[in-house]
């Protein structure tokens, strides 16, 4: 005991040499200023496919088969025609060119035999024709061309509902619903968006001839989405717990994930008749919203750092992964920047092959940041360590970027799809948000699911007012000035109030506000207790009734080394830990403080933890 006490004395003496070396965890790595100059999707040369059992497969872009010859052949028919002077008659129609050519040869032979006895001037020919299709499946090409005619690894389209452009690719999601032809473009629907494509970017096939049509089905109490990518491959992923109106043993069709049909033609008829009404859907008055896909990042998970580490280890096993033991950093950045740790965790798992991709291994980049050109590896950002990548994503990409409602990328604070959310501008994969959300359905962690109440602000938010208080000062107007127009915007509903007979919803703001709550301030530190707004309840449809929508500004978990819980790691933490080791009865710690004090994660609090903490403060040695 005497030796231990002397050792502690030496530690106390050494502290006098490091006064002023206090390190604020949230500021230990500098990051660059906001930059929204690159207006393209995050592109990696691979993408994640989630299997029915929750296992993941990584598919390299070059390995995706994109042979569309069979699909193109299905879109055509061949007419055998007879021409006499200016008159032309279709004699027969064939599904393939070989049959049509054989019929032509027979006609020519027959005519040749009769030629000596007749003076016919009738000629025969085979004419290729694109089929007239009423109920079709739209199959997408893998690549398109920009305005200058240069190839790009995705297709661009016009969003009919918002007027903005967007991007997707058949390499990641092959099929869409065919709606019709409008103003020289082909209209379809995929991932929630009514899209107008250039004709050369798509092929239309009659649904009765189409081999691969995406659909949903129910199994074991969960709803699954089976979708196709490339020319032959498919993926299957959980998209939430089974809604009551869907049953096992039935394939359901939907290209927005909200309204489901048992008949493909019935779905197409609804899509053709309206962009916003679904009178013949199974759930016409009760749209389905995947909870984690439409939950705003302005929330907190109930999962702990240990839960995250367990999931990572389950995914990668003994493989080397830059996501291993990173759980606490997701929690820390959630607490600092107000961005849900579980949502960020799911994104990084998919984007980095669970920390095993070349970009993750060589550049400590867990999110594919900066991989926006045709050579994603060399275009991707590099970081000092993987935890800096998590910080950059939470602060710069999410809190100050995609959640700033005056940023060109803003489409809501949720993962989303191609109609709303981060998915709109972040990724060309139209099911990117669904995949990131899907991770969360394979691990049962109690009360995290359906904790928050989610409402949808219906329609397009053009000149849409967000109020400081019910019916009072307008804090921000969506879709006005530099603020983008959103559509069917999900929000977290905190409370309901009635003023002068009118009902209002108190909602969590996606963007940080100034201290007086009179304007947005994207660069301000986000505070859940300050950053809320009001909207008329009549504008909103509640799609998830949560158990508790409140979010505290207080940390939801501990930070290793932050023994006193002030958000920093400093000499004060070292002194508090030392006092506890000397006399734990007199200097007791809370349960969270004890977890923070167990620096080496051995389940005990000893002088070994004290030494590790001192080395971190003095030399910056990682825990």
C-alpha positions in Angstrom: 0.0 0.0 0.0 2.9 2.3 0.8 4.3 1.8 -2.8 0.9 2.6 -4.3 0.6 5.7 -2.2 4.0 6.9 -3.2 3.2 6.2 -6.8 0.1 8.3 -6.5 2.1 11.1 -5.0 4.4 11.1 -8.0 1.4 11.3 -10.2 0.1 14.4 -8.3 3.5 16.0 -8.7 3.5 15.3 -12.4 0.2 17.1 -12.7 1.8 20.4 -11.8 3.8 20.0 -15.1 0.7 19.7 -17.2 -1.5 22.6 -15.9 -2.9 24.3 -19.0 -2.9 21.1 -21.0 -6.6 20.5 -20.6 -8.0 18.8 -23.6 -11.5 19.4 -24.7 -12.6 16.2 -26.4 -14.9 17.9 -28.8 -12.2 20.2 -30.1 -9.1 18.0 -30.1 -9.2 17.6 -33.9 -9.7 20.6 -36.2 -12.1 20.3 -39.1 -12.4 22.4 -42.2 -15.1 25.0 -42.7 -18.4 24.3 -44.3 -18.1 23.6 -48.0 -21.0 22.8 -50.2 -19.3 23.4 -53.5 -19.4 19.8 -54.6 -22.9 19.1 -55.8 -22.7 15.4 -56.6 -23.5 12.2 -54.7 -21.1 10.4 -52.4 -19.8 7.7 -54.7 -17.8 4.6 -53.7 -16.8 1.8 -56.0 -18.9 -0.7 -54.0 -22.2 -0.8 -52.2 -23.8 -2.8 -49.4 -26.4 -5.5 -49.9 -28.2 -6.6 -46.8 -29.4 -10.2 -46.7 -32.6 -11.5 -45.2 -30.8 -12.8 -42.1 -29.1 -9.5 -41.5 -25.7 -10.5 -42.8 -24.2 -8.0 -45.3 -22.4 -8.5 -48.6 -20.2 -5.9 -50.2 -20.5 -5.7 -54.0 -17.9 -4.0 -56.0 -19.2 -1.8 -58.7 -17.2 -3.5 -61.4 -18.6 -6.9 -60.4 -22.2 -5.8 -61.0 -23.5 -7.4 -64.2 -25.2 -4.8 -66.4 -26.1 -6.8 -69.5 -29.4 -5.3 -70.6 -29.8 -7.2 -73.8 -32.5 -9.6 -72.5 -34.4 -6.7 -71.0 -34.2 -4.7 -74.3 -35.4 -7.8 -76.2 -38.5 -8.1 -74.0 -39.4 -4.5 -74.9 -39.6 -5.2 -78.6 -41.9 -7.0 -81.0 -41.5 -7.9 -84.6 -44.2 -7.4 -87.3 -44.3 -9.4 -90.5 -45.7 -6.9 -93.0 -46.9 -7.1 -96.6 -46.4 -4.0 -98.8 -48.3 -3.5 -102.0 -47.7 -0.1 -103.5 -48.3 2.4 -100.8 -50.4 0.0 -98.8 -48.9 -1.9 -95.8 -50.6 -4.6 -93.8 -49.4 -6.3 -90.7 -49.8 -10.0 -91.2 -48.5 -11.3 -87.9 -46.6 -10.2 -84.8 -43.9 -12.1 -83.1 -42.1 -11.9 -79.7 -38.6 -12.4 -81.1 -36.8 -11.6 -84.3 -35.9 -15.3 -85.1 -39.6 -16.3 -85.3 -40.4 -13.3 -87.4 -37.5 -14.0 -89.8 -38.5 -17.6 -90.1 -42.0 -16.5 -91.1 -40.6 -14.1 -93.6 -38.5 -16.8 -95.2 -41.5 -19.0 -95.6 -43.4 -16.2 -97.2 -40.6 -15.4 -99.6 -40.4 -19.1 -100.6 -44.1 -19.4 -101.1 -44.1 -16.2 -103.3 -41.2 -17.5 -105.3 -43.2 -20.7 -106.2 -46.2 -18.7 -107.3 -44.2 -16.0 -109.2 -44.5 -17.8 -112.6 -48.3 -17.8 -112.3 -48.9 -14.3 -110.8 -48.0 -10.8 -111.4 -47.9 -9.8 -107.7 -45.9 -6.7 -106.7 -46.3 -7.5 -103.0 -43.1 -7.5 -100.9 -42.7 -8.8 -97.4 -40.5 -7.5 -94.6 -39.9 -7.8 -90.8 -40.2 -4.5 -88.9 -38.9 -4.0 -85.3 -41.3 -2.1 -83.1 -41.2 -1.0 -79.4 -44.2 -2.6 -77.7 -47.2 -0.5 -76.7 -47.3 -1.1 -73.0 -50.1 -0.1 -70.6 -48.8 -1.6 -67.3 -45.0 -1.7 -67.5 -41.9 -2.0 -65.5 -39.2 0.6 -66.1 -35.6 -0.8 -66.2 -32.8 1.7 -65.6 -29.5 1.8 -67.3 -26.4 1.9 -65.0 -24.8 5.0 -66.6 -26.0 8.2 -68.1 -24.5 11.3 -69.7 -24.1 14.8 -68.4 -25.1 17.9 -70.3 -21.8 17.8 -72.2 -22.3 14.2 -73.3 -19.8 12.7 -70.9 -20.5 9.4 -69.2 -21.3 9.5 -65.5 -21.9 6.5 -63.1 -25.5 7.4 -62.5 -28.7 8.7 -64.2 -30.2 12.1 -63.7 -33.9 12.7 -63.6 -36.4 15.5 -63.0 -38.4 15.2 -59.7 -42.0 15.9 -60.8 -43.2 16.8 -57.3 -40.5 19.3 -56.3 -39.0 20.5 -59.7 -35.5 19.6 -58.6 -33.1 17.2 -60.4 -31.9 14.0 -58.8 -29.8 10.9 -59.5 -30.1 7.1 -59.3 -28.7 4.1 -61.1 -29.7 0.7 -62.3 -26.6 -0.7 -60.9 -28.0 -0.2 -57.4 -31.8 -0.4 -58.1 -32.9 -1.8 -61.5 -36.6 -1.4 -61.7 -39.2 1.4 -61.3 -42.9 1.6 -62.0 -43.7 2.8 -65.5 -46.3 5.6 -65.5 -46.2 7.0 -69.0 -44.6 9.4 -71.5 -44.7 13.1 -70.8 -43.2 15.9 -72.8 -40.8 13.6 -74.5 -39.6 12.0 -71.3 -40.4 8.6 -69.7 -42.1 8.9 -66.3 -41.6 6.4 -63.6 -41.6 6.0 -59.8 -38.8 4.7 -57.6 -37.9 5.2 -53.9 -40.8 7.6 -53.3 -40.1 9.9 -56.3 -42.1 10.5 -59.5 -39.2 10.8 -62.0 -38.9 12.0 -65.6 -36.0 10.2 -67.4 -34.4 10.7 -70.8 -35.7 8.0 -73.1 -32.2 6.5 -73.7 -31.8 5.9 -70.0 -34.6 3.4 -69.5 -36.3 0.4 -71.1 -40.0 -0.4 -70.7 -41.2 -4.0 -70.3 -44.7 -5.3 -69.9 -45.2 -6.4 -66.3 -46.4 -9.8 -67.4 -43.1 -10.4 -69.2 -40.9 -8.8 -66.6 -38.8 -11.3 -64.7 -37.6 -9.1 -61.9 -40.1 -6.8 -60.1 -39.2 -5.4 -56.6 -41.8 -6.2 -53.9 -42.4 -6.5 -50.2 -43.4 -9.5 -48.1 -43.9 -10.3 -44.4 -42.1 -13.0 -42.5 -41.6 -13.6 -38.8 -43.3 -10.4 -37.7 -41.1 -8.2 -40.0 -41.6 -6.5 -43.3 -39.0 -7.2 -45.9 -38.1 -5.4 -49.2 -36.8 -7.5 -52.0 -35.2 -5.3 -54.8 -33.1 -5.9 -57.9 -29.8 -4.4 -58.9 -27.7 -4.8 -62.0 -29.3 -7.2 -64.6 -29.7 -10.3 -62.4 -28.9 -9.7 -58.7 -31.2 -8.9 -55.8 -31.0 -7.9 -52.1 -33.5 -8.4 -49.2 -33.6 -6.3 -46.1 -35.9 -5.7 -43.1 -37.7 -2.4 -43.3 -39.5 -2.5 -40.0 -42.0 -4.5 -37.9 -45.0 -5.8 -39.7 -47.9 -3.5 -39.9 -51.3 -5.0 -39.0 -52.8 -4.7 -42.5 -50.1 -6.8 -44.2 -50.0 -10.7 -44.1 -47.5 -13.5 -44.7 -47.6 -15.3 -48.0 -48.4 -12.4 -50.2 -46.2 -10.2 -52.4 -47.0 -6.5 -52.1 -46.0 -4.0 -54.7 -44.9 -0.4 -53.8 -42.4 2.1 -55.2 -42.6 4.5 -52.3 -42.6 2.0 -49.4 -45.7 3.7 -47.9 -48.7 2.4 -49.8 -48.9 -1.3 -50.8 -50.8 -3.2 -53.5 -51.5 -6.9 -54.2 -52.0 -6.1 -57.9 -49.3 -4.5 -60.1 -51.8 -3.0 -62.6 -53.9 -1.6 -59.8 -50.8 0.2 -58.4 -49.9 1.6 -61.9 -53.5 2.9 -62.3 -53.3 4.8 -59.1 -49.8 6.2 -60.0 -51.2 7.2 -63.4 -54.2 9.0 -62.0 -52.4 10.9 -59.2 -49.0 11.7 -57.8 -50.3 12.0 -54.2 -53.5 9.8 -53.8 -53.6 6.0 -53.5 -57.3 5.1 -53.3 -56.8 1.4 -54.2 -53.9 0.6 -51.9 -54.3 -2.0 -49.2 -53.6 0.7 -46.6 -55.0 3.7 -48.5 -55.6 5.7 -45.2 -52.7 4.4 -43.2 -49.3 4.9 -44.8 -46.4 2.9 -43.5 -43.3 4.8 -42.5 -40.1 2.9 -41.6 -39.3 4.3 -38.2 -35.5 4.5 -38.4 -35.6 5.6 -42.0 -37.8 8.6 -41.2 -36.5 9.5 -37.7 -34.7 12.8 -37.6 -31.0 12.9 -36.6 -32.2 15.4 -34.0 -32.8 12.6 -31.5 -30.8 10.3 -29.2 -30.5 6.6 -29.1 -30.8 4.6 -25.9 -28.1 2.2 -27.1 -24.7 2.4 -25.3 -21.2 2.3 -26.6 -20.9 -1.3 -25.5 -24.0 -2.1 -27.7 -22.3 -0.5 -30.7 -19.0 -2.4 -30.1 -20.9 -5.7 -29.8 -22.7 -5.1 -33.1 -19.4 -4.3 -34.8 -17.7 -7.4 -33.4 -20.6 -9.5 -34.5 -20.3 -8.1 -38.1 -16.5 -8.4 -38.5 -15.4 -11.1 -36.1 -11.7 -11.3 -35.9 -11.1 -9.2 -39.1 -9.3 -5.9 -38.8 -11.8 -3.1 -38.6 -11.5 0.6 -38.0 -15.0 0.5 -36.4 -13.9 -1.7 -33.6 -14.1 0.0 -30.1 -15.5 3.1 -31.7 -18.8 2.9 -29.9 -18.0 5.7 -27.4 -17.1 8.1 -30.1 -20.6 7.8 -31.7 -22.1 8.5 -28.3 -19.8 11.4 -27.6 -20.5 13.1 -30.9 -24.2 12.5 -30.5 -24.0 14.3 -27.2 -21.9 17.2 -28.6 -23.6 17.9 -31.9 -27.1 16.6 -31.4 -26.9 13.9 -34.1 -28.4 10.4 -33.4 -25.5 7.9 -32.8 -27.4 4.9 -34.0 -28.3 6.5 -37.4 -24.7 7.5 -37.9 -23.5 4.1 -36.9 -25.7 2.4 -39.5 -24.4 4.7 -42.3 -20.8 4.1 -41.4 -21.3 0.4 -41.3 -22.6 0.3 -44.8 -20.3 2.9 -46.3 -17.1 1.4 -44.9 -17.8 -2.4 -45.1 -18.0 -2.2 -41.3 -14.6 -0.5 -41.1 -12.8 -2.9 -43.5 -12.9 -1.1 -46.8 -9.7 0.3 -48.4 -10.9 3.9 -47.7 -11.6 3.0 -44.1 -8.3 1.1 -43.6 -6.0 3.5 -45.4 -7.7 6.8 -44.8 -9.6 6.3 -41.5 -12.7 7.4 -43.5 -15.8 5.5 -42.2 -18.4 7.4 -44.3 -16.9 7.6 -47.8 -16.6 11.4 -47.4 -15.3 13.1 -50.5 -15.6 10.1 -52.8 -17.6 12.0 -55.4 -15.7 11.4 -58.6 -15.0 8.4 -60.9 -11.9 7.4 -58.8 -13.5 7.3 -55.3 -10.5 6.0 -53.5 -8.2 8.9 -54.4 -11.0 11.4 -54.1 -12.0 10.3 -50.5 -11.0 12.4 -47.5 -8.3 11.2 -45.2 -8.4 11.5 -41.4 -5.9 11.3 -38.6 -7.9 8.5 -37.0 -11.4 7.0 -37.4 -12.8 8.9 -34.5 -12.1 12.1 -36.3 -14.1 10.8 -39.2 -17.1 10.3 -36.9 -16.7 13.8 -35.5 -16.5 15.3 -39.0 -19.6 13.4 -40.1 -21.6 14.5 -37.0 -20.5 18.1 -37.0 -19.8 19.1 -40.6 -21.8 16.7 -42.8 -24.9 16.3 -40.6 -25.4 19.1 -38.1 -23.9 21.9 -40.1 -24.5 20.5 -43.5 -27.4 18.2 -44.4 -29.5 19.5 -41.5 -29.0 23.2 -42.2 -32.3 24.1 -43.9 -30.6 26.8 -46.0 -28.0 24.4 -47.4 -28.7 23.2 -50.9 -28.5 19.5 -49.7 -31.3 19.9 -47.1 -34.3 17.6 -47.6 -35.0 16.9 -44.0 -33.0 15.5 -41.0 -33.8 11.8 -41.6 -32.0 9.1 -43.6 -34.9 9.0 -46.1 -35.3 8.0 -49.7 -35.2 9.8 -53.0 -38.2 12.1 -52.1 -36.9 13.4 -48.8 -34.0 13.1 -46.4 -30.3 12.8 -46.6 -30.5 10.1 -49.2 -31.7 12.6 -51.8 -28.3 14.3 -52.2 -25.9 11.9 -50.3 -26.1 8.8 -52.4 -27.1 7.6 -55.9 -28.3 4.3 -54.3 -32.0 5.0 -53.9 -32.2 2.6 -51.0 -29.2 3.9 -49.2 -31.4 5.3 -46.4 -33.4 2.1 -46.1 -30.2 0.1 -45.8 -28.7 2.3 -43.1 -32.0 2.0 -41.2 -32.2 -1.7 -41.7 -29.2 -2.4 -39.5 -31.2 -1.4 -36.5 -33.9 -4.1 -36.9 -31.6 -7.0 -36.5 -30.6 -6.1 -32.9 -33.3 -5.9 -30.2 -32.3 -3.1 -27.8 -35.5 -2.5 -25.9 -37.2 0.9 -25.9 -35.2 2.6 -28.7 -37.7 1.5 -31.4 -40.7 3.9 -31.6 -39.4 6.1 -28.8 -40.2 9.3 -30.8 -43.5 10.5 -32.3 -43.0 11.2 -36.0 -45.3 13.4 -38.0 -45.3 14.2 -41.7 -45.8 17.9 -42.8 -47.9 17.1 -45.9 -47.2 18.2 -49.4 -44.5 20.6 -50.6 -43.0 23.0 -48.2 -42.9 26.1 -50.4 -42.9 29.4 -48.4 -43.8 27.2 -45.4 -43.6 29.0 -42.1 -42.0 27.6 -38.9 -43.1 29.6 -35.8 -41.2 30.5 -32.7 -44.4 30.2 -30.7 -47.9 29.2 -31.9 -49.1 31.9 -34.3 -46.4 34.3 -33.3 -43.1 35.3 -34.9 -41.9 33.3 -37.9 -38.5 31.8 -37.2 -37.9 30.4 -40.6 -39.6 29.9 -43.9 -38.9 26.7 -45.8 -38.8 26.9 -49.6 -38.1 30.6 -49.6 -34.9 32.4 -50.6 -32.0 30.0 -50.2 -34.0 27.5 -48.3 -34.8 24.4 -50.4 -38.4 23.1 -51.0 -39.0 19.9 -49.1 -41.8 17.4 -49.7 -43.7 15.4 -47.1 -41.2 16.5 -44.4 -40.9 14.2 -41.3 -40.6 15.9 -38.0 -40.3 14.8 -34.3 -43.5 16.0 -32.5 -42.7 17.0 -28.9 -46.0 18.3 -27.7 -49.5 19.5 -28.6 -50.8 22.9 -27.6 -54.1 24.7 -28.3 -54.1 28.5 -28.7 -57.4 30.4 -29.4 -59.0 27.1 -30.4 -56.3 26.2 -32.9 -54.1 23.1 -32.4 -50.4 23.3 -32.9 -47.5 20.8 -32.8 -44.3 21.6 -31.0 -41.5 20.1 -33.2 -37.8 19.5 -32.9 -36.0 21.8 -35.3 -33.6 20.2 -37.7 -31.4 23.3 -37.7 -29.8 25.0 -34.7 -31.5 28.3 -33.7 -30.0 31.5 -32.3 -30.3 32.1 -28.5 -33.5 34.1 -28.9 -35.0 31.4 -31.2 -35.9 34.1 -33.8 -33.7 32.7 -36.6 -31.8 29.6 -37.6 -28.1 29.5 -36.9 -26.5 26.5 -38.6 -23.1 27.1 -36.9 -24.5 27.3 -33.4 -24.1 24.4 -31.0 -27.3 22.4 -31.1 -29.4 22.4 -28.0 -32.5 20.1 -27.7 -34.0 22.4 -25.0 -33.7 25.5 -27.2 -34.1 24.3 -30.7 -37.8 23.7 -31.2 -40.5 25.3 -33.4 -44.3 25.2 -33.9 -46.5 24.3 -36.9 -50.3 24.0 -37.3 -51.4 20.5 -36.4 -53.7 20.5 -39.4 -50.7 20.4 -41.7 -49.3 17.2 -40.1 -50.1 13.5 -40.3 -48.9 11.5 -37.3 -47.3 8.2 -38.6 -45.6 7.0 -35.4 -47.0 7.5 -31.9 -43.8 7.4 -29.8 -43.4 6.5 -26.1 -41.4 9.5 -25.2 -40.3 12.3 -27.7 -38.4 14.3 -25.1 -34.6 14.7 -25.5 -32.3 16.0 -22.8 -29.3 18.1 -23.5 -27.5 16.0 -20.9 -25.2 13.2 -22.1 -26.9 9.9 -22.6 -23.8 7.9 -21.8 -20.3 8.4 -20.3 -17.1 9.5 -22.1 -14.1 7.5 -21.0 -11.9 9.8 -19.0 -14.5 12.4 -18.4 -14.8 11.3 -14.7 -16.5 14.5 -13.5 -19.0 14.6 -16.4 -18.3 18.2 -17.6 -17.7 17.2 -21.2 -14.0 17.6 -21.1 -11.0 15.5 -20.2 -8.7 17.5 -18.0 -6.5 17.4 -14.9 -9.7 17.8 -12.9 -10.8 14.3 -14.0 -7.3 13.0 -13.0 -7.7 14.5 -9.5 -11.2 13.1 -9.1 -10.1 9.7 -10.1 -7.1 9.8 -7.8 -9.3 10.7 -4.8 -11.7 7.9 -5.6 -8.8 5.3 -5.6 -7.4 6.6 -2.3 -10.8 6.6 -0.6 -13.8 5.4 -2.5 -16.1 5.6 0.5 -15.4 9.3 1.0 -15.2 10.2 -2.7 -17.9 8.1 -4.3 -18.7 8.1 -8.0 -22.0 7.6 -9.8 -22.4 4.6 -12.0 -21.7 6.6 -15.2 -18.7 8.2 -13.6 -17.4 4.7 -12.7 -17.8 3.6 -16.3 -15.9 6.7 -17.4 -13.1 6.0 -14.8 -12.5 2.5 -16.1 -10.1 3.7 -18.7 -8.7 0.3 -19.7 -12.1 -1.4 -19.8 -11.1 -4.3 -17.4 -14.1 -3.8 -15.1 -12.0 -2.4 -12.3 -10.8 1.1 -11.3 -7.2 1.0 -10.3 -3.9 2.9 -10.7 -3.6 1.5 -14.2 -6.6 3.6 -15.2 -5.0 6.6 -13.5 -1.7 6.1 -15.5 -3.6 5.8 -18.8 -5.6 8.9 -18.1 -2.4 10.8 -17.2 -0.7 9.7 -20.5 -3.7 10.8 -22.4 -3.6 14.3 -20.9 0.2 14.8 -21.1 1.0 13.0 -24.4 -2.3 12.5 -26.1 -1.8 8.7 -25.9 -5.0 6.9 -27.1 -6.9 4.9 -24.5 
